[in-house]
Amino acid sequence: MKKVRVYFLLLPHIHILDVAGADHVFYEAKQQGADIEVHYCSVNGKVVSTSGLALGLFEHCNSVQVEKNDIVVIPGSESSYLLSGELADAADVLEWLRTAYNNGATICSVCTGAFLLARAGLLDGKQCTTHWTCTQKLQELFPSARVQENVLFTQDGTVYTSAGVSSGIDLALHIVSELFGEALAFTVARMLVLYIRRTGHEAQHSLYMVYRNHINSGIHAVQDWIIDNLSKNFTLDDLARVAFMSTRTLTRQFKNATGVSVGEYIRLLRKETALKLIENTTHTRVEIAQMCGLQSVRQLQRIIHS
């Protein structure tokens, strides 16, 4: 995969958490091996947060060439600024955003950053959201936008919007999951001591998202090991050694942390993996059974229909 470049467009009067949350997700993903570069640009050079924290001087966005497969993130800013004539007159910034979009970049907003996307015309006819205190205003000012209530984030084509503050973290985790896989997104969330949340639109939750909302490092290690070694023939004793626990302790702590037994977790993981392989690959049923750690196609059929 080509290196992923992420550009944060830092607006005046920016909300620091809107920047820091998503930024740290991408930073941690890079620390875990993802091929990511993070860059920063601004609309007028100097950037100071709403709390008065001076972030420094940044190059103007016009000097940045955004290409296909790049990601642009617009963190939220003071709503009074975003609704002001000052921003409305920033034709060069709006044109820069439109060019980035037309070049095939993924465009994301956090919180009130959606207003900048709307001013650039990038939310016309698209599902979108913003902070719950501003959804009505966004819909009033930009009636062609399809503003959604009570969601953490939306995705419509290559345009993503999030509800505000911490939901920028959810959005960044979702993007990491799409680009580098759910396992890496889980690792990042765990490093940041976070729960992974979804938009609420998914018909079902992946096992990477379920049974992992705990902070038992030994059980996390076991779950990671199972995922990495699903095709192998392993025993409860093998898992106990991974967790540095006795089998009895592992059995008890696994159930307490996840709500399911070790055996049930493995069965569910094999079932989900099998269904994904059947849907998305050209592997034979024999190969899929082997990849899921099953001994026969008959076992595969049984677990799929269980």
SELOPA-775329 format. One record per residue (C-alpha): x, y, z; residue number from 0; residue in one letter. Coordinates in nm, 3 decimals. Example, Ala and Ser with C-alpha at 12.3 -4.5 7.8 and 13.67 -1.06 7.14 Angstrom:
<pts>
[[1.230, -0.450, 0.780], 0, A],
[[1.367, -0.106, 0.714], 1, S],
</pts>
This chain:
<pts>
[[0.000, 0.000, 0.000], 0, M],
[[0.120, 0.351, -0.085], 1, K],
[[0.214, 0.576, 0.206], 2, K],
[[-0.091, 0.750, 0.348], 3, V],
[[-0.051, 1.126, 0.387], 4, R],
[[-0.279, 1.304, 0.633], 5, V],
[[-0.310, 1.684, 0.622], 6, Y],
[[-0.468, 1.872, 0.911], 7, F],
[[-0.606, 2.211, 0.807], 8, L],
[[-0.575, 2.417, 1.124], 9, L],
[[-0.827, 2.703, 1.141], 10, L],
[[-0.809, 3.008, 1.368], 11, P],
[[-0.976, 2.960, 1.710], 12, H],
[[-0.941, 2.586, 1.676], 13, I],
[[-1.068, 2.338, 1.934], 14, H],
[[-0.755, 2.167, 2.060], 15, I],
[[-0.917, 1.829, 2.129], 16, L],
[[-1.060, 1.818, 1.777], 17, D],
[[-0.701, 1.825, 1.654], 18, V],
[[-0.531, 1.620, 1.922], 19, A],
[[-0.775, 1.328, 1.928], 20, G],
[[-0.761, 1.238, 1.561], 21, A],
[[-0.395, 1.335, 1.536], 22, D],
[[-0.294, 1.096, 1.812], 23, H],
[[-0.484, 0.809, 1.653], 24, V],
[[-0.279, 0.850, 1.334], 25, F],
[[0.039, 0.892, 1.539], 26, Y],
[[-0.023, 0.569, 1.730], 27, E],
[[-0.113, 0.386, 1.409], 28, A],
[[0.227, 0.491, 1.270], 29, K],
[[0.394, 0.370, 1.589], 30, Q],
[[0.227, 0.033, 1.533], 31, Q],
[[0.367, 0.004, 1.181], 32, G],
[[0.118, 0.185, 0.957], 33, A],
[[0.282, 0.376, 0.672], 34, D],
[[0.145, 0.721, 0.756], 35, I],
[[0.279, 1.076, 0.729], 36, E],
[[0.101, 1.357, 0.913], 37, V],
[[0.132, 1.719, 0.798], 38, H],
[[-0.021, 2.048, 0.912], 39, Y],
[[-0.123, 2.363, 0.729], 40, C],
[[-0.335, 2.668, 0.807], 41, S],
[[-0.543, 2.943, 0.651], 42, V],
[[-0.344, 3.238, 0.786], 43, N],
[[-0.018, 3.110, 0.935], 44, G],
[[-0.052, 3.156, 1.309], 45, K],
[[-0.285, 2.918, 1.492], 46, V],
[[-0.417, 2.975, 1.844], 47, V],
[[-0.672, 2.746, 2.007], 48, S],
[[-0.996, 2.859, 2.168], 49, T],
[[-0.831, 2.812, 2.508], 50, S],
[[-0.549, 3.048, 2.410], 51, G],
[[-0.284, 2.785, 2.345], 52, L],
[[-0.054, 2.905, 2.066], 53, A],
[[0.022, 2.616, 1.833], 54, L],
[[0.271, 2.809, 1.622], 55, G],
[[0.312, 2.912, 1.261], 56, L],
[[0.216, 2.680, 0.977], 57, F],
[[0.246, 2.700, 0.601], 58, E],
[[-0.061, 2.817, 0.413], 59, H],
[[-0.275, 2.541, 0.268], 60, C],
[[-0.227, 2.686, -0.081], 61, N],
[[0.136, 2.570, -0.070], 62, S],
[[0.025, 2.210, -0.012], 63, V],
[[-0.055, 1.988, -0.309], 64, Q],
[[-0.310, 1.726, -0.205], 65, V],
[[-0.330, 1.420, -0.426], 66, E],
[[-0.547, 1.114, -0.472], 67, K],
[[-0.552, 0.885, -0.166], 68, N],
[[-0.439, 1.167, 0.064], 69, D],
[[-0.656, 1.256, 0.364], 70, I],
[[-0.752, 1.608, 0.465], 71, V],
[[-0.886, 1.663, 0.817], 72, V],
[[-1.057, 1.989, 0.919], 73, I],
[[-1.087, 2.003, 1.300], 74, P],
[[-1.360, 2.214, 1.454], 75, G],
[[-1.322, 2.582, 1.531], 76, S],
[[-1.520, 2.846, 1.719], 77, E],
[[-1.863, 2.853, 1.558], 78, S],
[[-1.868, 3.234, 1.557], 79, S],
[[-1.560, 3.231, 1.335], 80, Y],
[[-1.694, 2.961, 1.106], 81, L],
[[-2.013, 3.160, 1.055], 82, L],
[[-1.835, 3.492, 1.011], 83, S],
[[-1.778, 3.691, 0.698], 84, G],
[[-1.404, 3.639, 0.744], 85, E],
[[-1.435, 3.274, 0.657], 86, L],
[[-1.698, 3.334, 0.391], 87, A],
[[-1.446, 3.548, 0.204], 88, D],
[[-1.169, 3.286, 0.219], 89, A],
[[-1.222, 3.190, -0.143], 90, A],
[[-0.870, 3.052, -0.181], 91, D],
[[-0.917, 2.810, 0.109], 92, V],
[[-1.251, 2.691, -0.025], 93, L],
[[-1.101, 2.641, -0.370], 94, E],
[[-0.811, 2.447, -0.215], 95, W],
[[-1.062, 2.213, -0.050], 96, L],
[[-1.257, 2.166, -0.372], 97, R],
[[-0.936, 2.090, -0.561], 98, T],
[[-0.833, 1.834, -0.299], 99, A],
[[-1.174, 1.669, -0.328], 100, Y],
[[-1.166, 1.671, -0.709], 101, N],
[[-0.816, 1.519, -0.699], 102, N],
[[-0.961, 1.217, -0.518], 103, G],
[[-0.853, 1.294, -0.162], 104, A],
[[-1.060, 1.185, 0.136], 105, T],
[[-1.202, 1.493, 0.310], 106, I],
[[-1.291, 1.473, 0.680], 107, C],
[[-1.434, 1.720, 0.929], 108, S],
[[-1.442, 1.707, 1.305], 109, V],
[[-1.722, 1.889, 1.488], 110, C],
[[-1.789, 2.233, 1.338], 111, T],
[[-1.530, 2.177, 1.065], 112, G],
[[-1.833, 2.059, 0.866], 113, A],
[[-1.929, 2.423, 0.808], 114, F],
[[-1.611, 2.476, 0.608], 115, L],
[[-1.690, 2.172, 0.395], 116, L],
[[-2.041, 2.304, 0.342], 117, A],
[[-1.913, 2.647, 0.236], 118, R],
[[-1.692, 2.472, -0.018], 119, A],
[[-1.998, 2.291, -0.156], 120, G],
[[-1.865, 1.949, -0.055], 121, L],
[[-2.174, 1.859, 0.150], 122, L],
[[-2.428, 1.928, -0.125], 123, D],
[[-2.654, 1.624, -0.145], 124, G],
[[-2.437, 1.433, 0.101], 125, K],
[[-2.511, 1.281, 0.441], 126, Q],
[[-2.321, 1.469, 0.707], 127, C],
[[-2.321, 1.566, 1.071], 128, T],
[[-2.165, 1.808, 1.317], 129, T],
[[-2.183, 1.890, 1.687], 130, H],
[[-2.537, 1.834, 1.815], 131, W],
[[-2.572, 2.204, 1.906], 132, T],
[[-2.504, 2.302, 1.544], 133, C],
[[-2.688, 2.045, 1.333], 134, T],
[[-2.996, 2.263, 1.293], 135, Q],
[[-2.788, 2.566, 1.196], 136, K],
[[-2.591, 2.358, 0.944], 137, L],
[[-2.916, 2.239, 0.784], 138, Q],
[[-3.064, 2.591, 0.779], 139, E],
[[-2.760, 2.750, 0.617], 140, L],
[[-2.698, 2.465, 0.372], 141, F],
[[-3.036, 2.310, 0.287], 142, P],
[[-2.889, 2.083, 0.020], 143, S],
[[-2.684, 1.901, 0.285], 144, A],
[[-2.846, 1.590, 0.435], 145, R],
[[-2.767, 1.656, 0.800], 146, V],
[[-2.791, 1.352, 1.028], 147, Q],
[[-2.877, 1.365, 1.398], 148, E],
[[-2.753, 1.131, 1.671], 149, N],
[[-2.465, 0.969, 1.486], 150, V],
[[-2.096, 0.972, 1.572], 151, L],
[[-1.981, 1.016, 1.214], 152, F],
[[-2.097, 0.981, 0.857], 153, T],
[[-1.936, 0.865, 0.537], 154, Q],
[[-2.069, 0.963, 0.196], 155, D],
[[-1.826, 0.876, -0.080], 156, G],
[[-1.492, 1.031, 0.008], 157, T],
[[-1.642, 1.285, 0.248], 158, V],
[[-1.652, 1.205, 0.620], 159, Y],
[[-1.798, 1.422, 0.897], 160, T],
[[-1.803, 1.363, 1.272], 161, S],
[[-2.023, 1.490, 1.551], 162, A],
[[-1.766, 1.662, 1.762], 163, G],
[[-1.474, 1.644, 2.004], 164, V],
[[-1.420, 1.277, 2.092], 165, S],
[[-1.610, 1.152, 1.785], 166, S],
[[-1.311, 1.272, 1.581], 167, G],
[[-1.124, 0.989, 1.752], 168, I],
[[-1.394, 0.743, 1.644], 169, D],
[[-1.370, 0.872, 1.288], 170, L],
[[-0.990, 0.843, 1.282], 171, A],
[[-1.010, 0.487, 1.419], 172, L],
[[-1.264, 0.403, 1.149], 173, H],
[[-1.029, 0.534, 0.880], 174, I],
[[-0.736, 0.338, 1.026], 175, V],
[[-0.957, 0.029, 1.025], 176, S],
[[-1.049, 0.082, 0.658], 177, E],
[[-0.690, 0.142, 0.549], 178, L],
[[-0.495, -0.099, 0.765], 179, F],
[[-0.747, -0.343, 0.908], 180, G],
[[-0.957, -0.381, 1.219], 181, E],
[[-0.679, -0.551, 1.414], 182, A],
[[-0.455, -0.245, 1.390], 183, L],
[[-0.744, -0.013, 1.481], 184, A],
[[-0.803, -0.227, 1.788], 185, F],
[[-0.439, -0.210, 1.884], 186, T],
[[-0.444, 0.168, 1.850], 187, V],
[[-0.761, 0.198, 2.058], 188, A],
[[-0.615, -0.021, 2.327], 189, R],
[[-0.292, 0.180, 2.337], 190, M],
[[-0.502, 0.493, 2.384], 191, L],
[[-0.716, 0.317, 2.649], 192, V],
[[-1.028, 0.369, 2.440], 193, L],
[[-1.346, 0.186, 2.359], 194, Y],
[[-1.401, 0.145, 1.987], 195, I],
[[-1.744, 0.275, 1.900], 196, R],
[[-1.935, 0.250, 1.574], 197, R],
[[-2.175, 0.480, 1.395], 198, T],
[[-2.475, 0.267, 1.483], 199, G],
[[-2.550, 0.204, 1.113], 200, H],
[[-2.375, -0.133, 1.091], 201, E],
[[-2.605, -0.433, 1.079], 202, A],
[[-2.361, -0.625, 1.291], 203, Q],
[[-2.042, -0.568, 1.485], 204, H],
[[-1.720, -0.741, 1.398], 205, S],
[[-1.562, -0.956, 1.666], 206, L],
[[-1.275, -0.711, 1.650], 207, Y],
[[-1.522, -0.463, 1.795], 208, M],
[[-1.701, -0.695, 2.037], 209, V],
[[-1.553, -0.871, 2.342], 210, Y],
[[-1.260, -0.627, 2.350], 211, R],
[[-1.400, -0.347, 2.565], 212, N],
[[-1.194, -0.439, 2.870], 213, H],
[[-0.850, -0.352, 3.009], 214, I],
[[-0.719, -0.697, 3.102], 215, N],
[[-0.383, -0.698, 2.923], 216, S],
[[-0.340, -1.073, 2.960], 217, G],
[[-0.674, -1.144, 2.794], 218, I],
[[-0.598, -0.890, 2.520], 219, H],
[[-0.271, -1.076, 2.456], 220, A],
[[-0.459, -1.404, 2.428], 221, V],
[[-0.714, -1.255, 2.189], 222, Q],
[[-0.437, -1.108, 1.974], 223, D],
[[-0.255, -1.442, 1.970], 224, W],
[[-0.570, -1.631, 1.869], 225, I],
[[-0.629, -1.390, 1.581], 226, I],
[[-0.270, -1.425, 1.461], 227, D],
[[-0.269, -1.803, 1.492], 228, N],
[[-0.625, -1.895, 1.399], 229, L],
[[-0.512, -2.146, 1.135], 230, S],
[[-0.304, -2.342, 1.386], 231, K],
[[-0.401, -2.629, 1.611], 232, N],
[[-0.362, -2.489, 1.963], 233, F],
[[-0.485, -2.582, 2.308], 234, T],
[[-0.601, -2.405, 2.621], 235, L],
[[-0.259, -2.475, 2.768], 236, D],
[[-0.099, -2.285, 2.480], 237, D],
[[-0.323, -1.985, 2.550], 238, L],
[[-0.253, -2.001, 2.922], 239, A],
[[0.120, -1.974, 2.850], 240, R],
[[0.055, -1.665, 2.636], 241, V],
[[-0.131, -1.503, 2.926], 242, A],
[[0.115, -1.628, 3.191], 243, F],
[[-0.180, -1.780, 3.376], 244, M],
[[-0.299, -2.122, 3.476], 245, S],
[[-0.570, -2.267, 3.254], 246, T],
[[-0.822, -2.227, 3.536], 247, R],
[[-0.732, -1.860, 3.586], 248, T],
[[-0.740, -1.795, 3.213], 249, L],
[[-1.082, -1.956, 3.179], 250, T],
[[-1.222, -1.748, 3.464], 251, R],
[[-1.064, -1.416, 3.365], 252, Q],
[[-1.149, -1.456, 2.998], 253, F],
[[-1.517, -1.505, 3.078], 254, K],
[[-1.516, -1.217, 3.327], 255, N],
[[-1.348, -0.979, 3.080], 256, A],
[[-1.534, -1.071, 2.762], 257, T],
[[-1.860, -1.228, 2.872], 258, G],
[[-1.797, -1.544, 2.667], 259, V],
[[-1.584, -1.854, 2.715], 260, S],
[[-1.253, -1.905, 2.538], 261, V],
[[-1.404, -2.180, 2.325], 262, G],
[[-1.705, -1.971, 2.225], 263, E],
[[-1.480, -1.678, 2.131], 264, Y],
[[-1.268, -1.902, 1.908], 265, I],
[[-1.579, -2.050, 1.746], 266, R],
[[-1.726, -1.707, 1.675], 267, L],
[[-1.395, -1.579, 1.539], 268, L],
[[-1.361, -1.877, 1.307], 269, R],
[[-1.717, -1.831, 1.187], 270, K],
[[-1.669, -1.462, 1.110], 271, E],
[[-1.334, -1.524, 0.940], 272, T],
[[-1.486, -1.802, 0.729], 273, A],
[[-1.779, -1.589, 0.620], 274, L],
[[-1.549, -1.302, 0.520], 275, K],
[[-1.323, -1.537, 0.323], 276, L],
[[-1.617, -1.696, 0.144], 277, I],
[[-1.754, -1.353, 0.049], 278, E],
[[-1.431, -1.178, -0.045], 279, N],
[[-1.188, -1.438, -0.181], 280, T],
[[-1.159, -1.710, -0.443], 281, T],
[[-1.020, -1.966, -0.200], 282, H],
[[-1.170, -2.313, -0.208], 283, T],
[[-1.372, -2.440, 0.086], 284, R],
[[-1.086, -2.672, 0.177], 285, V],
[[-0.842, -2.380, 0.188], 286, E],
[[-1.083, -2.167, 0.391], 287, I],
[[-1.129, -2.447, 0.642], 288, A],
[[-0.752, -2.473, 0.684], 289, Q],
[[-0.715, -2.094, 0.720], 290, M],
[[-0.973, -2.100, 0.998], 291, C],
[[-0.805, -2.384, 1.186], 292, G],
[[-1.073, -2.637, 1.096], 293, L],
[[-1.006, -2.997, 1.002], 294, Q],
[[-1.256, -3.042, 0.720], 295, S],
[[-1.511, -2.877, 0.495], 296, V],
[[-1.776, -3.050, 0.701], 297, R],
[[-1.654, -2.865, 1.011], 298, Q],
[[-1.656, -2.545, 0.808], 299, L],
[[-2.017, -2.595, 0.703], 300, Q],
[[-2.118, -2.679, 1.057], 301, R],
[[-1.957, -2.367, 1.204], 302, I],
[[-2.098, -2.140, 0.931], 303, I],
[[-2.453, -2.254, 1.003], 304, H],
[[-2.416, -2.262, 1.383], 305, S],
</pts>
